[in-house]
Amino acid sequence: MKQDYIAVADKSRIYPPGVAANGDGFDVCFISEAESCGLLLFKKGSRQPVARIPFPHEGRMGNVHFMTVKGEFEGLEYAFEEDGKEAADPFGRQFAGCGRWGHKERGTGGIHTVFPKKGADFDWEDDRLPAVPAQDCIIYKIHPRGFTKHASSGLSPEKRGTFEGVIEKISYLKELGITTLEMMPPVEFNEIILPEKSEIFGLPQGMRREEQEERPSHTEPVKLNYWGYCSGFYFAPKASYCSSGNPSAEFKRMVKALHHAGIELVIELYFDGSEAPGYVLDVVRFWAMEYHVDGVHLVGFAPLSLLAEDPYLKDLKLWGEGWKEGDSRRICEYNSGFMMDMRRFLKGDEGMLSALSYHIRHNPDHMGVINYMANVNGFTMMDMVSYNEKHNEDNGEDNQDGSDQNQSWNCGAEGPVRKKKVLSLRLRQLKNALLLLFLSQGTPLLLSGDEFGQTKQGNNNSYCQDNEISWLNWGLIRRNKDLFAFVKQVISFRKSHDLFHMAKEPRLMDYRGLGLPDLSYHGEKAWQPEFDRCSRQFGAFYCGDYSEDTEKTSFYTAYNMHWEPHEFALPNLPKGRAWQMVFNTAEDSVNGFWPEGKGPVLKDQKKVMIGARAVCVFMENPEVLPEKTVREKEGKKDAQ
């Protein structure tokens, strides 16, 4: 029996783009230059429309077509029509047939949208954004599927690789010390890469039927787009990342649970530059308002200035590359230069001390910087110390894809080895890299799995690897327990001492009249930094009087990336205070660190030998004095 639908247009109100519930019907709004536009209705799973509802003549303003439709919509899906051609809804909230990841029928046939459910409001209760200042953030970057897809995640099969799986790992994130979770694109996109075109799903105007029919027939996809850096349907959480069948509600539960634990969520959104600036603005506003995300990492091409100036987004973290200016550290520059420079210093390249001195202090007030030693596009940290060359053969492109500039060093052997000497050096280099990252003033980002030695087997461009190359192997926590323990200690140390994440960028001067600068640079001789091209030794002294902590503890870090030990002269401390070891990456017997306040006090407070390829951190301890100093004091007391 044919169903009758009533369509009316009210020019006195603004219709939101897309389809929204309104009483016993729906408000419908579609943006198109076409003269003839309408709403197509389909039975679930069918490709033939059961009804076409044209937009009324009076339901148009410019290129915006709008109407309110009343009738029976149970069991139906929809798409738009423009001049006789089918088009998907770029503002759709959920799409049909997207629940199975990698299903071979994706991208063939029409893309139909699920009608929003009426009265399906989510109870956010007292949800509040944690609002962690940029300098206090510890970022952890995950792929929503790969984070928990591996059987070693310990989750039930239906929760692996889903937003629900992330909820199950919140306690782990808390244990690690994470404040901010960054998630690779969680929006609906087509993971099937067809032979002639990769970005076939979810262009802002939708894919039209004749475009799909022109494509060559195929039985199997060539590849899977695992990362999701492509155009997508930006208003819909990805259904195949959902365990419950309701991706919107599951994503909201995840955000709510993260916030309850004090953890922020920043999502990546990729734009290819074809989108109208207003559309991008609508997308970012939507995720901030509808899903309570704490920030957006803008990848690709986006109107950065427009987003930064938008009054609705003034409390939202906005990350990206290419900012011309910012108003505060909520605007953050993704700092790939940090990774490249610090990796070069780590492996002992010449002429890197100027870059090192810049990166450890760089964190301007008007714009934050996000530092990392590894990210999605490139080697993991373990591969950074295990491979000299990329090994992308599994991608099927003859190892021609991916960057050749990795600034990596395999420590003496390529790939997996059993030689204890090589393994020991790799572990030391990883510890050095972690201290370079977490002792620098910018906001540190840790790529998921780097805390326990995740490897991609030398693949530095795993965009199409939906398998154990990309999935986190949680069993590595046990295998690399020393590395995992070191990471937790470094994060805890950074969070405990504000001199390593100051509210103001260090000025390298005594601006408070305390007799010492906030941060000072040193070489093998105290107060005499050496920036010679052949030098690989550097010291940094953090004056405790500039700390906001009550204890006002000073710190000294010594970096030696030479393959030989070097002696460093130490800055003098006030009387009654002594330098005590906190970290020494060359000290394998204690895994490179001591519990704070439990490390050895230096017998010689004037100088110290720093091992080859090692980083040491010393803290001022006013209570524990070297044995020699104690004897001297006791001797003076006896003489009196």
C-alpha positions as CSV (number, residue, x, y, z in Angstrom):
1,M,0.0,0.0,0.0
2,K,1.4,3.3,-1.0
3,Q,2.2,5.7,1.8
4,D,1.2,9.3,1.5
5,Y,3.6,12.0,2.7
6,I,2.9,15.6,3.4
7,A,5.7,18.1,2.7
8,V,5.5,21.8,3.7
9,A,8.1,24.5,3.9
10,D,8.3,27.3,6.5
11,K,10.4,30.2,5.3
12,S,10.1,31.9,8.7
13,R,12.6,29.5,10.3
14,I,16.1,28.2,9.7
15,Y,16.3,24.4,8.9
16,P,19.4,22.6,10.1
17,P,21.3,20.8,7.3
18,G,20.4,17.1,6.9
19,V,17.4,15.4,8.5
20,A,16.2,16.0,12.0
21,A,13.2,14.7,13.9
22,N,10.3,17.1,14.3
23,G,7.1,15.8,16.1
24,D,5.6,13.1,13.9
25,G,7.8,13.9,11.0
26,F,11.3,15.2,10.0
27,D,12.8,18.5,9.0
28,V,14.8,18.0,5.8
29,C,17.4,20.3,4.4
30,F,19.7,19.7,1.4
31,I,22.3,22.0,-0.1
32,S,22.5,21.8,-3.9
33,E,22.8,24.0,-7.0
34,A,20.4,21.7,-8.8
35,E,17.0,23.0,-9.8
36,S,15.0,19.8,-9.0
37,C,15.8,18.2,-5.6
38,G,13.9,15.7,-3.5
39,L,14.0,13.1,-0.8
40,L,14.2,9.4,-1.8
41,L,12.9,6.8,0.5
42,F,14.1,3.1,0.5
43,K,13.1,0.0,2.3
44,K,15.9,-1.3,4.4
45,G,18.4,-3.1,2.2
46,S,16.7,-2.1,-1.1
47,R,18.2,0.0,-3.8
48,Q,14.9,0.9,-5.5
49,P,13.1,3.9,-3.9
50,V,9.6,3.4,-2.7
51,A,8.8,7.1,-2.7
52,R,10.2,10.4,-4.0
53,I,9.2,13.6,-2.1
54,P,10.1,16.7,-4.0
55,F,11.1,19.9,-2.1
56,P,8.3,22.4,-2.4
57,H,8.9,25.4,-4.7
58,E,8.7,27.8,-1.7
59,G,11.2,25.6,0.2
60,R,14.3,27.1,-1.3
61,M,16.6,29.9,-0.4
62,G,19.7,30.2,-2.5
63,N,21.1,26.8,-2.9
64,V,19.4,25.5,0.3
65,H,16.3,23.3,-0.2
66,F,14.2,22.6,2.9
67,M,10.8,21.1,4.0
68,T,9.1,19.4,6.8
69,V,7.8,15.9,5.9
70,K,5.1,14.0,7.8
71,G,4.2,10.4,7.3
72,E,5.3,6.9,8.2
73,F,9.1,6.3,8.2
74,E,9.4,3.0,10.1
75,G,11.9,0.6,8.4
76,L,13.0,3.2,5.8
77,E,16.3,4.7,4.8
78,Y,16.8,7.8,2.7
79,A,19.0,9.6,0.2
80,F,18.7,12.8,-1.7
81,E,18.0,13.4,-5.4
82,E,19.2,16.3,-7.5
83,D,18.3,16.6,-11.1
84,G,17.4,12.9,-11.2
85,K,20.7,11.7,-9.6
86,E,21.0,10.1,-6.3
87,A,23.2,11.7,-3.7
88,A,24.0,10.8,-0.1
89,D,23.4,13.1,2.8
90,P,26.7,14.8,3.8
91,F,25.1,15.6,7.2
92,G,23.9,12.1,7.9
93,R,24.3,10.7,11.4
94,Q,24.4,7.0,10.5
95,F,24.6,5.1,7.2
96,A,23.2,1.7,6.3
97,G,25.4,-1.3,5.6
98,C,28.5,0.1,7.3
99,G,28.6,-2.1,10.4
100,R,31.0,-4.7,9.0
101,W,34.6,-3.6,8.7
102,G,36.1,-4.3,5.3
103,H,32.9,-5.8,3.8
104,K,33.6,-6.2,0.0
105,E,30.2,-4.7,-1.0
106,R,31.1,-1.3,0.5
107,G,31.2,1.3,-2.2
108,T,29.0,-0.5,-4.7
109,G,25.5,0.9,-5.0
110,G,23.7,3.8,-3.3
111,I,24.7,5.1,0.1
112,H,21.6,5.3,2.2
113,T,21.2,7.1,5.5
114,V,19.4,5.8,8.6
115,F,16.7,8.1,9.9
116,P,17.5,9.6,13.3
117,K,15.6,8.0,16.1
118,K,13.0,10.2,17.8
119,G,13.4,10.9,21.5
120,A,16.9,9.3,21.6
121,D,18.6,12.0,23.7
122,F,21.7,10.9,25.5
123,D,22.0,11.5,29.2
124,W,25.3,13.2,29.7
125,E,24.5,13.7,33.4
126,D,27.1,16.0,34.9
127,D,29.7,15.5,32.2
128,R,32.4,18.2,32.2
129,L,35.5,18.7,30.0
130,P,38.6,18.1,32.0
131,A,40.2,21.2,30.5
132,V,43.8,20.2,31.0
133,P,46.2,23.0,30.3
134,A,48.4,22.3,27.2
135,Q,51.6,22.3,29.2
136,D,50.2,19.7,31.6
137,C,48.9,17.3,28.9
138,I,50.3,13.8,28.3
139,I,48.9,12.8,24.9
140,Y,48.5,9.2,23.9
141,K,47.5,8.6,20.2
142,I,45.5,5.5,19.2
143,H,43.7,4.0,16.2
144,P,40.2,3.2,17.4
145,R,40.3,-0.2,15.9
146,G,43.9,-1.2,16.2
147,F,44.1,-0.2,19.9
148,T,42.2,-3.2,21.1
149,K,41.7,-5.5,18.0
150,H,44.5,-7.9,18.9
151,A,43.5,-10.9,20.9
152,S,46.2,-10.0,23.5
153,S,44.1,-7.0,24.5
154,G,42.2,-9.3,26.8
155,L,38.8,-8.1,25.6
156,S,35.9,-10.2,24.5
157,P,35.7,-10.6,20.6
158,E,32.7,-8.3,20.2
159,K,34.5,-5.4,22.0
160,R,37.8,-5.7,20.3
161,G,38.5,-2.8,17.9
162,T,35.6,-0.7,19.1
163,F,34.8,2.4,21.1
164,E,33.6,0.1,23.9
165,G,37.1,-1.4,23.8
166,V,38.6,2.0,24.6
167,I,36.3,2.2,27.6
168,E,37.7,-1.1,28.8
169,K,41.3,0.3,28.7
170,I,40.7,3.5,30.6
171,S,42.2,2.0,33.8
172,Y,45.3,1.3,31.7
173,L,45.5,4.9,30.5
174,K,45.2,6.1,34.1
175,E,48.0,3.7,35.2
176,L,50.2,5.1,32.4
177,G,49.6,8.7,33.4
178,I,47.7,9.8,30.3
179,T,45.7,13.0,30.5
180,T,44.6,13.3,26.8
181,L,43.7,10.7,24.3
182,E,44.1,11.4,20.6
183,M,42.0,9.3,18.3
184,M,42.6,8.8,14.6
185,P,39.6,9.6,12.4
186,P,36.5,8.1,14.0
187,V,34.0,9.3,11.3
188,E,32.3,7.1,8.8
189,F,34.5,6.5,5.7
190,N,34.9,3.7,3.2
191,E,37.8,1.5,4.1
192,I,37.6,-0.3,0.8
193,I,40.2,1.1,-1.7
194,L,39.0,0.3,-5.2
195,P,41.5,0.0,-8.1
196,E,41.1,3.4,-9.6
197,K,40.1,5.6,-6.7
198,S,40.7,5.6,-3.0
199,E,38.4,8.4,-1.8
200,I,35.1,7.0,-3.0
201,F,33.0,7.2,0.1
202,G,31.6,10.3,1.7
203,L,32.5,13.3,-0.4
204,P,30.7,16.3,1.1
205,Q,28.2,16.3,-1.8
206,G,27.9,12.4,-1.7
207,M,28.6,10.0,-4.5
208,R,26.1,9.9,-7.3
209,R,24.8,6.7,-8.8
210,E,26.1,7.1,-12.3
211,E,29.6,7.6,-10.9
212,Q,29.4,4.3,-9.1
213,E,28.1,2.5,-12.2
214,E,31.0,3.8,-14.3
215,R,33.4,2.0,-12.0
216,P,34.8,-1.3,-13.2
217,S,33.3,-4.4,-11.5
218,H,35.4,-6.1,-9.0
219,T,35.1,-9.0,-6.6
220,E,37.7,-8.3,-4.0
221,P,39.2,-5.0,-2.7
222,V,42.7,-4.3,-3.6
223,K,43.5,-2.8,-0.2
224,L,42.0,-1.5,3.0
225,N,42.3,2.1,4.0
226,Y,43.1,1.4,7.7
227,W,44.1,4.9,8.8
228,G,41.0,6.7,7.5
229,Y,42.8,9.8,6.1
230,C,40.2,10.4,3.3
231,S,37.0,12.2,2.8
232,G,34.2,10.8,4.9
233,F,30.7,11.4,6.3
234,Y,31.8,13.8,9.0
235,F,28.7,13.8,11.1
236,A,28.6,10.0,11.7
237,P,30.8,8.0,14.1
238,K,32.1,4.9,12.3
239,A,29.7,2.1,12.6
240,S,32.3,-0.7,12.3
241,Y,34.1,0.8,15.3
242,C,30.9,0.1,17.3
243,S,30.0,-3.1,19.3
244,S,26.4,-2.2,20.1
245,G,24.8,-1.3,16.7
246,N,24.4,2.3,17.9
247,P,27.7,4.1,17.1
248,S,26.4,7.5,18.3
249,A,25.4,6.3,21.7
250,E,28.6,4.2,22.1
251,F,30.9,7.0,21.2
252,K,29.1,9.3,23.7
253,R,29.5,6.6,26.4
254,M,33.2,6.5,25.6
255,V,33.6,10.3,25.9
256,K,31.6,10.3,29.1
257,A,33.7,7.5,30.7
258,L,36.9,9.2,29.7
259,H,35.8,12.5,31.2
260,H,34.7,10.8,34.4
261,A,38.3,9.5,34.6
262,G,39.7,13.0,34.0
263,I,40.9,12.1,30.5
264,E,40.3,14.4,27.5
265,L,39.5,13.2,24.0
266,V,40.9,14.9,20.9
267,I,39.8,13.4,17.5
268,E,41.5,13.7,14.2
269,L,39.4,15.0,11.3
270,Y,40.8,14.9,7.7
271,F,39.7,17.3,5.0
272,D,41.0,17.2,1.5
273,G,40.4,20.9,0.7
274,S,37.3,20.5,-1.5
275,E,35.0,21.2,1.4
276,A,33.5,24.6,1.9
277,P,35.0,26.5,4.9
278,G,31.5,26.8,6.4
279,Y,31.0,23.0,6.1
280,V,34.3,22.4,8.0
281,L,33.2,24.8,10.6
282,D,29.9,23.0,11.0
283,V,31.7,19.7,11.4
284,V,34.0,20.9,14.1
285,R,31.2,22.7,16.0
286,F,29.1,19.5,15.7
287,W,31.7,17.3,17.4
288,A,32.3,19.8,20.1
289,M,28.6,20.3,20.9
290,E,27.0,16.9,20.1
291,Y,29.9,14.6,21.3
292,H,31.6,16.8,23.9
293,V,35.1,16.2,22.4
294,D,37.8,18.3,24.0
295,G,39.6,19.1,20.8
296,V,40.1,18.4,17.1
297,H,43.4,17.6,15.3
298,L,42.9,19.1,11.8
299,V,44.6,17.0,9.2
300,G,44.9,17.8,5.5
301,F,43.5,21.1,4.5
302,A,41.2,23.1,6.8
303,P,40.4,26.9,7.2
304,L,42.5,27.2,10.3
305,S,42.0,30.9,10.9
306,L,38.3,30.6,10.6
307,L,38.2,27.8,13.2
308,A,40.5,29.6,15.6
309,E,38.4,32.8,15.5
310,D,35.1,31.1,15.9
311,P,33.5,32.2,19.2
312,Y,31.8,28.8,19.7
313,L,35.2,27.1,19.7
314,K,37.1,29.3,22.0
315,D,37.5,26.6,24.6
316,L,38.2,23.8,22.2
317,K,41.7,22.5,21.7
318,L,42.7,22.9,18.0
319,W,45.8,21.1,16.7
320,G,47.3,21.2,13.2
321,E,50.2,22.3,11.1
322,G,50.6,25.7,9.4
323,W,49.0,28.0,12.0
324,K,49.9,31.6,11.3
325,E,49.1,32.8,14.8
326,G,47.3,31.7,17.9
327,D,45.6,33.2,20.9
328,S,46.8,30.7,23.5
329,R,48.1,27.2,23.9
330,R,44.7,25.7,23.0
331,I,46.0,26.3,19.5
332,C,48.9,23.8,19.1
333,E,51.3,23.2,16.2
334,Y,52.0,19.6,15.5
335,N,55.8,19.6,15.7
336,S,57.3,17.1,13.2
337,G,60.6,19.1,13.4
338,F,61.0,18.0,17.0
339,M,61.0,14.3,15.9
340,M,63.4,14.8,13.1
341,D,65.9,16.9,15.0
342,M,65.8,14.9,18.2
343,R,66.2,11.6,16.3
344,R,69.3,13.0,14.6
345,F,70.7,14.1,18.0
346,L,69.8,10.7,19.4
347,K,71.8,8.8,16.9
348,G,74.8,11.0,17.2
349,D,74.7,13.3,14.2
350,E,76.9,16.3,14.2
351,G,75.7,19.9,14.6
352,M,72.5,19.2,16.5
353,L,73.1,21.1,19.8
354,S,71.4,24.3,18.6
355,A,68.3,22.3,17.6
356,L,68.4,20.5,21.0
357,S,68.6,23.7,23.0
358,Y,65.7,25.2,21.0
359,H,63.4,22.2,21.3
360,I,63.8,21.6,25.1
361,R,62.6,25.1,25.9
362,H,60.3,26.0,23.0
363,N,56.7,26.4,24.1
364,P,55.4,30.0,23.4
365,D,52.4,31.4,25.3
366,H,50.4,32.3,22.2
367,M,50.6,28.8,20.7
368,G,51.5,25.4,22.1
369,V,53.7,22.8,20.4
370,I,53.1,19.1,20.4
371,N,56.3,17.1,20.5
372,Y,56.7,13.5,19.6
373,M,59.5,11.0,18.8
374,A,57.2,8.8,16.7
375,N,53.8,9.1,15.0
376,V,51.4,7.2,12.8
377,N,53.2,8.1,9.6
378,G,56.7,6.8,10.2
379,F,58.6,4.3,12.3
380,T,57.5,3.4,15.8
381,M,60.0,4.2,18.5
382,M,61.1,0.6,18.6
383,D,61.6,0.5,14.8
384,M,63.4,3.8,15.1
385,V,66.2,2.0,16.9
386,S,65.9,-1.3,15.0
387,Y,65.9,-0.4,11.3
388,N,68.1,1.8,9.1
389,E,65.7,1.4,6.1
390,K,62.0,1.2,5.6
391,H,60.5,-2.3,4.9
392,N,57.2,-1.6,3.3
393,E,57.1,-4.6,0.9
394,D,53.8,-5.8,2.4
395,N,52.1,-2.7,1.1
396,G,52.4,-4.0,-2.5
397,E,54.2,-0.9,-3.9
398,D,57.7,-2.4,-4.2
399,N,58.8,-0.5,-1.1
400,Q,58.5,2.8,-3.0
401,D,55.9,4.2,-0.7
402,G,56.7,5.9,2.6
403,S,59.4,8.4,3.5
404,D,63.1,7.6,3.1
405,Q,64.0,10.2,5.7
406,N,63.4,8.4,9.0
407,Q,66.5,9.5,10.9
408,S,66.7,6.1,12.4
409,W,69.6,3.8,13.5
410,N,69.4,0.1,14.0
411,C,72.1,0.0,16.7
412,G,74.3,-2.4,14.7
413,A,71.9,-4.9,13.1
414,E,68.8,-4.6,10.9
415,G,65.6,-5.9,12.4
416,P,65.0,-8.6,15.0
417,V,68.2,-9.8,16.7
418,R,69.2,-11.9,19.7
419,K,72.5,-10.2,20.4
420,K,72.4,-8.9,23.9
421,K,74.8,-6.0,23.1
422,V,72.5,-4.7,20.4
423,L,69.3,-5.2,22.4
424,S,70.9,-3.4,25.4
425,L,71.9,-0.5,23.2
426,R,68.4,-0.3,21.7
427,L,66.8,-0.2,25.1
428,R,69.2,2.6,26.2
429,Q,68.4,4.6,23.1
430,L,64.7,4.2,23.7
431,K,65.2,5.5,27.3
432,N,67.2,8.4,25.9
433,A,64.5,9.2,23.5
434,L,61.8,9.2,26.2
435,L,63.8,11.6,28.3
436,L,64.3,13.9,25.3
437,L,60.5,13.9,24.8
438,F,59.2,14.2,28.3
439,L,61.8,16.7,29.6
440,S,61.1,19.2,26.9
441,Q,58.8,22.0,27.6
442,G,56.2,21.4,24.8
443,T,53.3,19.0,25.1
444,P,54.5,15.4,24.7
445,L,52.7,12.9,22.6
446,L,53.3,9.1,22.9
447,L,52.2,6.9,20.1
448,S,50.2,4.0,21.4
449,G,52.4,0.9,22.0
450,D,55.7,2.8,22.1
451,E,55.6,2.4,25.9
452,F,56.1,-1.4,25.5
453,G,58.1,-1.6,22.3
454,Q,55.4,-2.0,19.6
455,T,57.0,-2.8,16.2
456,K,55.6,-2.6,12.7
457,Q,58.4,-4.8,11.4
458,G,60.1,-1.8,9.7
459,N,56.9,-0.6,7.9
460,N,56.8,3.2,8.0
461,N,53.6,3.6,6.0
462,S,51.1,1.1,7.3
463,Y,48.1,2.8,5.9
464,C,46.7,-0.4,4.4
465,Q,47.8,-2.9,7.1
466,D,44.7,-4.0,9.1
467,N,46.5,-6.8,10.8
468,E,49.2,-7.5,13.4
469,I,51.5,-5.0,11.8
470,S,49.2,-2.3,13.0
471,W,47.3,-3.8,15.9
472,L,48.8,-3.3,19.3
473,N,50.3,-6.5,20.7
474,W,49.6,-6.2,24.5
475,G,51.7,-9.2,25.2
476,L,54.8,-7.0,24.7
477,I,54.1,-5.4,28.1
478,R,55.5,-8.5,29.7
479,R,58.3,-9.0,27.2
480,N,59.4,-5.4,27.5
481,K,58.5,-4.8,31.1
482,D,61.6,-2.7,31.8
483,L,60.7,-0.3,29.1
484,F,57.1,-0.1,30.3
485,A,58.3,0.6,33.8
486,F,60.6,3.3,32.6
487,V,57.9,5.1,30.6
488,K,55.6,5.2,33.6
489,Q,58.4,6.6,35.8
490,V,59.3,9.3,33.2
491,I,55.7,10.4,32.9
492,S,55.2,10.5,36.6
493,F,58.4,12.5,37.0
494,R,57.3,15.1,34.5
495,K,53.9,15.5,36.1
496,S,55.5,15.9,39.5
497,H,57.8,18.7,38.6
498,D,56.5,21.8,36.9
499,L,60.0,23.0,35.8
500,F,59.6,20.6,32.9
501,H,56.2,21.9,31.9
502,M,56.2,25.5,32.8
503,A,53.2,27.8,32.3
504,K,55.6,30.3,30.7
505,E,58.3,29.5,28.2
506,P,61.8,29.6,29.9
507,R,63.4,32.9,29.1
508,L,67.1,31.9,29.8
509,M,67.5,35.0,32.1
510,D,67.2,36.0,35.7
511,Y,64.0,38.0,35.3
512,R,63.0,37.7,39.0
513,G,66.3,38.9,40.4
514,L,67.1,35.6,42.1
515,G,70.7,35.4,41.0
516,L,70.1,32.6,38.5
517,P,68.2,32.3,35.2
518,D,65.2,30.1,35.0
519,L,66.9,27.8,32.6
520,S,70.6,27.8,31.7
521,Y,72.7,25.9,29.2
522,H,76.0,24.1,29.9
523,G,78.6,22.0,28.2
524,E,81.3,19.8,29.7
525,K,82.2,22.9,31.6
526,A,79.5,24.5,33.8
527,W,78.0,27.7,32.3
528,Q,79.9,27.2,29.1
529,P,77.7,25.5,26.5
530,E,79.5,24.4,23.4
531,F,77.7,24.5,20.0
532,D,80.7,23.2,18.0
533,R,79.6,21.0,15.1
534,C,81.5,18.0,16.5
535,S,80.1,18.3,20.1
536,R,77.4,16.0,21.3
537,Q,77.4,16.9,25.0
538,F,74.9,19.3,26.5
539,G,73.7,20.2,30.0
540,A,70.5,22.1,31.2
541,F,70.1,23.5,34.7
542,Y,66.6,24.3,35.9
543,C,66.6,26.7,38.8
544,G,64.1,25.6,41.5
545,D,63.3,29.2,42.6
546,Y,61.2,29.5,39.4
547,S,59.1,26.5,40.3
548,E,55.5,26.9,41.6
549,D,56.1,23.9,43.9
550,T,56.7,24.6,47.6
551,E,60.0,22.6,47.6
552,K,61.7,24.8,44.9
553,T,63.9,21.9,43.8
554,S,66.5,22.5,41.1
555,F,67.4,19.9,38.4
556,Y,70.3,19.3,36.0
557,T,70.1,17.2,32.9
558,A,73.2,15.9,31.1
559,Y,72.9,14.7,27.5
560,N,75.8,12.7,26.0
561,M,75.1,11.3,22.6
562,H,78.7,10.5,21.9
563,W,79.8,6.9,21.7
564,E,82.4,7.6,24.4
565,P,81.9,8.7,28.1
566,H,82.4,12.3,28.9
567,E,83.0,14.2,32.2
568,F,80.6,17.0,33.0
569,A,81.3,19.8,35.5
570,L,78.2,20.4,37.7
571,P,76.7,23.8,38.6
572,N,77.2,24.6,42.3
573,L,74.3,24.3,44.7
574,P,73.7,26.3,47.8
575,K,75.4,25.1,51.0
576,G,73.8,22.1,52.6
577,R,72.3,20.9,49.4
578,A,73.6,18.1,47.1
579,W,73.1,16.6,43.7
580,Q,71.3,13.3,43.7
581,M,70.8,10.9,40.8
582,V,67.3,10.4,39.5
583,F,67.8,8.9,36.0
584,N,70.9,7.4,34.4
585,T,70.1,5.5,31.2
586,A,73.5,3.8,31.3
587,E,72.8,2.2,34.6
588,D,71.1,-1.1,33.6
589,S,71.1,-2.6,37.0
590,V,68.3,-0.2,38.2
591,N,66.6,0.0,34.8
592,G,67.9,3.6,34.3
593,F,66.1,5.2,37.3
594,W,65.6,5.3,41.0
595,P,62.5,6.1,43.0
596,E,62.5,9.8,43.6
597,G,64.7,10.6,46.7
598,K,66.2,7.1,46.7
599,G,69.0,7.6,44.1
600,P,72.7,7.8,45.0
601,V,74.0,11.2,46.1
602,L,77.1,12.1,44.2
603,K,80.3,11.7,46.2
604,D,81.9,14.4,44.0
605,Q,79.6,17.4,43.8
606,K,81.8,19.2,41.3
607,K,81.9,16.8,38.4
608,V,80.4,13.5,37.1
609,M,81.1,11.1,34.4
610,I,78.3,10.5,31.9
611,G,78.4,7.2,30.1
612,A,78.4,6.8,26.3
613,R,75.0,7.5,24.6
614,A,73.4,8.3,27.9
615,V,71.1,10.8,29.6
616,C,71.4,11.6,33.3
617,V,69.0,13.7,35.5
618,F,70.1,15.0,38.9
619,M,67.9,16.7,41.4
620,E,68.8,19.0,44.3
621,N,68.3,17.2,47.6
622,P,68.5,19.4,50.8
623,E,68.2,16.5,53.2
624,V,70.7,13.9,52.1
625,L,74.3,15.0,51.9
626,P,77.3,13.1,50.5
627,E,79.2,11.0,53.0
628,K,82.2,13.3,52.7
629,T,80.2,16.4,53.6
630,V,78.6,14.7,56.6
631,R,82.1,13.7,57.9
632,E,83.3,17.3,57.5
633,K,80.4,18.7,59.4
634,E,80.8,16.2,62.2
635,G,84.5,17.0,62.3
636,K,83.8,20.7,62.7
637,K,81.3,20.0,65.4
638,D,83.8,17.8,67.4
639,A,86.4,20.5,67.1
640,Q,84.1,23.0,68.7
